[in-house]
Amino acid sequence: MGAVAQDEKEATKKRSNRLLEEVVVTAQKREEDSQDVPIAIQAFSGDKLDAFNIEDTADLQRITPGLTFTYTYGYTLIYLRGVGSDAFLPNADPSVATYIDGINIPASQGKQDTLGPVKRVEVLKGPQGTLFGRNATAGAISIVTEDPPVDEIVGNIKYVTGNYGSEEYQAYLGLPIVEGLGITIAAFKDGHENYGKNFNNGVEQPIREDFSEGGRVKIKWDSDDFSATLIGSYVNQFNGNSLTQENTRPSLILGAGARVDEPDRNTETNFEGGNGTINTMFGAILEWRPGPVDLKFTYADQLADVDFGQYDYDSTDEDRSGFFVYNQYNDQQTYEFQVLSNSETPGSDKFEWVAGYYRLEAEGGFGRLFFFVNNGLATGPLTSILDPIVAPLGLNVGGLLAGLPRITLESGGILSTESDAVYFQGTYNLSEDWRLTLGARYQEETREIGNTNLYLVDNLTPGFDKSYYEGNDYSRNTLISEFGGPPLEEETFSPKISLQWFPNETTQIYSSLQRGYKSPTYNIVNFFGNPDAVDGEEATAFELGFKSEWLDGTLQLNGAVFASETKNLLSGIVSFTSGAIVRYANAGAAEAKGIEFDMQWQPMPNLNPGLAITGGATYVNSEFTDYKNGEGFDDTTGLYFGPGGLEDIPLGLLGIELPVSTGGVVNGPRDFSGNQVPRSPKFTSSVSLNQYIDIGDFGGLEVAVDYSYKSEYFTTPQNSPFYVQDQYEIWSLRTSYFYDPWGLQLTAFVDNAKDKDYYASILQQDFGRSVTLAPPRLYGLKIKWDFDTFLN
């Protein structure tokens, strides 16, 4: 290579601050500058995510105000702008839909969305029902991976090591095969020691370490008017962190006598919690450009398989209660056909549009779920609580418990879904300065439930023996009851309208009104009655916002005011005394109102062009306006109240006195109207300062400081003061060295630098308050080598 060509190559690779960039997005199913889209959206390129040290979607909450990730039994609960749901399991759809390369990712335990090498990530705020469809009532997260290269080899290798024995390996390779055909291959493996220890009666017990490993392959063939893309991914993981919890407030009755476990990441359980999950996905994307329109077809087949999971339900070192599951899965196939306008479409100078058909076929739930209660409770208050429930079945809990080492019940529940939708959205240029967008989606959906039998298991051996329970041998079990329910059918219509005004080349003012739906579902695991159906959600949101650039383009400032109403907001609670392991219910309605802004600023473009500041803040007030059918646990007794609960039990028989306001009985549902929506802090903010220093022939340095803040929030619709996450702030620090001629990056980092304790999970359940602390201070070193510098 000649000297001039070498100089040109080095000039093109001259590094600037990685936080300063414009990102092209596909929030409206076509490529557009994020500043031109009439949607509140935060978009991050792969390089920008690396600058923030973001490794998976849960980390996005550090740099996206209004976004909150928490966990329940390994399931991710996502709230955005005060809208979300604490319902989980394979039959509870999330409120924030996640897509990878346009393919919807179903709910499952563990993670399927480790980012690895990606092109960009888009966080779309507000209902996205028109184009993203079902279960995007709060928003959507769209992950776009890199396409295979067409004329050069690209790739990198990354290794990270840190405290708690953490190690992470990533490798990425993209190469052309023949003209028009290329492939990318990505692989990862990570793991770490546990952040605490587990003790049983003071004796330390072994704990299995969390890990994940997997890979992704993407093959693309592209010609002048046709392209075909094949995608495959595999993730194998074990998750024990959020399934091994500390009981920090044992309930008065079921938790009586248990030791209080202080939240310190050292658990006291009598058996190990965790689950192993394998996620596989195959996808195909076909695109044809015949002329006046573009055609696109996307197919995906995904399976999330939890072959084994268990949880110490009482979360103490006593053998009181627990559950374990085999054959838990979520199997989903999706088909989407799109017709898009292009530059050759008649009227394209004024009107851009997309139309589509979408079909989903899914089946998921629990093949075999076992729940046990130890006979140590046989002569205690538990019998008085459960006997009224099971009396119609001819059972006597006290007698059963006294005669067995433990009572073990087996149930299950499989939910099948078929959904068909058609949609259309178009943007019309009313003038040079005004644009009008109209969209609509019509959907029909049917859900059916099966495999809801209840068995009494002839379990004479203590502990867990997988070989005893796996398979389909029911000969040693006694069938108690068979449950069922009619199909759930629903038709929905999701409209959208937005108006944009461009008063100048650097400013957009927009308003939008849009609606989204979440599907109805069943309580799929039932012990003492037919499964209850819950209604689907309807979320309607209005937004008035602006996107702008100032100071010769060195300051990008966006903001919005928003309001939303969600009808039939879905909530979930874990309670076997409610008649189900997990019970869902609908709130009548909830509202969220707020204001937010985000900015990207280069304060000294001439004196210090390497300095960049990014940040944002969201204030939202989200509350239930109608929730008269509330369910939860009494703060005094710890007993469940709500639909299907233990109504009018005179606790005086148990020697317990309740406040006068309760009438001395455990009532049914309570009125939560006016309570705050859980997991929705009123104020969240983040700010990042990034300084890049060019040191000439020696390379470059990047120094970064991140700060994020969340105000306090409740973790239950009940708004109990015992289930509050206090306000917390997280600091992260990084220093990176770059030597671009070698494609080398060395980074030293510290996350949660002040070692702040906050919760990844706070669970309200029959035996009390079970919690999992988020990771402590983590620090380490990262080395990344972009080897395409040497290969091209």
Residue, then its C-alpha position, 0 to 999 in steps of 0.5 A: m500500500g502506498a504512503v498516500a493510501q496509508d495516510e488516507k486510511e489512517a485519516t478515515k480511522k481518526r478517532s473522535n469522541r464516541l458519544l457524538e454521533e447521529v444514529v439511523v433508526t428503523a422505528q417506523k420500519r424504514e431507515e431514518d435519522s432518529q431526529d426526524v422520527p416523531i417518536a421519543i426514542q433513544a438510539f445507541s450505536g454499537d460503538k456508543l454502547d461500548a463507550f458506556n460499557i453496556e453489555d445487555t439490555a438491562d444495562l440500558q436503564r443506566i443511560t435511559p431515564g424512565l426505564t426500569f429493570t427488575y427481576t422476579y424468579g429470573y424473569t425481567l420486569i420492564y417499566l417505561r414511563g410509569v407503564g409496565s406489569d409485575a406479572f411474569l411467567p411464560n403466559a404473561d406478556p411483557s409491556v415493553a416488547t423486545y426485538i432482535d433484527g425485527i424478530n420478537i423475543p418471547a418472555s422467558q427466564g434468564k437472558q436472550d438479549t446479551l448484546g455482543p457486537v450490534k449495529r445499534v439499539e433503539v429504545l422507543k417510548g410510549p405505546q408502539g401498537t401499530l407497527f410493533g404490535r401486541n404487548a408494546t403498551a409501554g414501548a419497545i426495545s429494538i436490537v439490530t445486529e451487523d449485516p455480513p460485510v460485502d468486500e472486506i473481513v471484519g472482526n474483533i476479540k474481547y476478553v474481560t476479567g474482574n473481581y469475583g472471578s468474573e471472566e467474559y469472552q467474546a469473538y466476532l467475525g464477518l467475512p465475504i464468501v463470494e460476491g454478494l454473499g457474506i457471513t457473521i459469526a459471534a460467540f460469547k461465554d461469561g461467568h463469575e463467582n457468587y456475590g455471597k454465600n449460602f448457609n444452612n443452620g450455620v454451615e456453608q453450603p455449595i452454590r452453583e455459579d451463574f454462567s451463560e454461553g452462546g453464539r449467533v450466525k447471520i448469513k446474507w446474500d444480496s443481489d440487485d433486487f433480492s436479498a436473503t438473510l438467515i439468522g441462528s442463535y443459541v444461548n445456554q445459561f444457568n441463573g441462580n442469583s434471583l432464585t436464591q433469596e433472603n427472607t428479611r421479614p418472615s410473615l407472622i403466621l407461615g413464617a413464624g419462628a424463622r430467623v430474620d435474614e439481613p440483606d447482605r447477599n449471604t443467604e440462608t436456604n436449605f436447598e439451592g435455587g436456580n434454573g437452567t435454560i436453553n434458548t434457540m432461534f432460527g430466522a429468515i428474512l427475504e427482501w425483494r425490490p421488484g420496482p414500485v414497492d419493496l416486499k419483505f418477509t420475516y419468519a422466526d422459530q424460537l424455543a426457550d426451554v427450562d428443563f429444570g428449576q427450583y426455588d426455596y419458597d420460604s427462603t429460610d434454612e428450614d425445610r418449610s416449602g418450595f417448588f421445582v419444575y421440569n419441562q417449562y418452555n415457551d415455543q413461538q413461531t412468527y410470520e410477517f409480510q410487509v409491503l413498503s413504498n420506495s422512490e419509484t412508488p407513485g406519489s412517493d415525493k409526498f407519501e411514504w407508507v408501509a403495510g403488513y400482515y403478522r401471524l404468531e403461533a405460540e405455546g408455553g407454560f409448565g409441563r410439570l410443576f411441583f409444590f411442597v409444604n413440609n409437615g412441620l406446619a401440620t399442627g400449626p396455623l397452616t391447617s386452619i388456613l388451608d382446610p377451608i380451601v380444600a374442604p370442597l375437594g374432600l381433603n384435610v390438610g392437617g391429616l395429610l401433612a401429619g401422615l406424610p414427610r411432606i405434602t407435594l402437589e403437582s400441577g401445570g398449565i400450557l397456554s396456546t396462542e394464535s394471533d393474526a394482524v394487519y397494519f398500515q402506516g403512512t406519512y404524508n408531506l402536507s408541505e415543506d414544513w409539515r408532515l402527517t402520519l396515520g396508522a392502524r393495526y387490526q388484530e384477532e387473537t385466540r388463547e386456550i389453556g390445557n394440562t391443568n390437572l392437580y395431583l397429590v404426589d406420593n413423595l416419601t423421600p426428602g429432598f429432590d430427585k429429578s429422576y423421580y419426577e421427570g418423564n410422564d410416569y404418573s402411576r405413583n400420583t393421585l389425581i385430585s382434580e381436572f381444571g379447564g377454561p373456555p378459549l379467550e378471543e379478542e379483537t383489537f384496533s390500534p390507531k396512531i396519529s402524529l403531526q410534525w412541524f419543522p420550523n427550521e432545518t434543526t428543529q422538529i416539534y411533534s405531537s402524537l396520539q397512539r394506542g397499544y394492547k396487551s393480550p388477555t391470558y389465564n392463571i395457568v398454574n392452579f391448585f384449588g379451582n378452575p383457572d381465572a382469566v384476566d382481561g387484556e390491557e389497553a394503553t392510550a398515550f398522548e405526547l407533545g415533544f421537540k427535537s432540536e440542535w443548537l450552537d452550530g450543531t454542538l448541542q442536541l436537545n430533545g424533550a417531551v411532555f406525555a400522558s397515558e391511560t392504561k385500562n385493565l392493567l395486569s398485575g401478578i402476585v406469588s401466593f399458594t394460599s391464593g389458590a395458585i402459585v402465581r395469580y394475575a388480576n386486572a386493575g381498573a385503570a392507571e394513569a401516568k403523566g410526566i415530562e422528560f428531556d435528553m441531550q448530547w453536548q460538545p461544549m468546547p468544539n474548538l478548544n476541547p473537541g474531545l469533550a462530550i456530555t450526554g444525559g437526560a431526566t424523566y419525571v413521571n407520576s404514575e398511579f392507579t385511578d381505579y383498582k378496587n379489586g386489589e390483592g396482596f399480603d396483610d402487613t400484620t399477619g402476612l396472609y394473602f387477601g384478594p380474589g380467591g383469598l381467605e375471606d372472613i376468617p376469624l383470626g381470633l381463633l389463631g390468637i391474632e388481633l387485627p386493627v379495628s379497621t379490618g373488622g378482625v377478619v382477613n378480608g377479600p380484595r382491598d381498594f388500591s385506587g390512588n396508589q402508585v404504580p409499582r416499579s415506577p420511580k417519580f424521578t430518574s436521571s443520568v449524566s455521562l462525561n466523556q473526555y477523549i485525548d489524542i496523544g498523537d503517534f502513541g494513540g488516544l485516551e478516553v476517560a469517562v464518568d457516568y451517574s444515574y439516579k432513581s428516586e424511591y419506588f414501591t415494588t407492590p401495587q399495595n404500596s406497603p411501606f415494607y416493600v419500598q426500594d429507597q432512592y439510589e444513585i450509581w457511579s461508574l468510571r472508565t479509562s480506555y487506551f486506544y492504539d488504532p493502527w493495531g486496532l487495540q483497546l484497553t479499558a479499566f472500569v468500575d461499576n457501582a463505584k460507591d458500592k451502593d446496596y439496592y435491590a434487583s428483586i423484592l418479592q412479596q409472598d406467603f412466607g414474608r419478604s424475600v429479596t435479592l441485592a443487585p451486584p456490588r462494586l464490580y471492577g476489572l480490565k477489558i482488552k479488545w482487538d479489532f483485527d480487521t486492521f491487519l487483514n484489510 
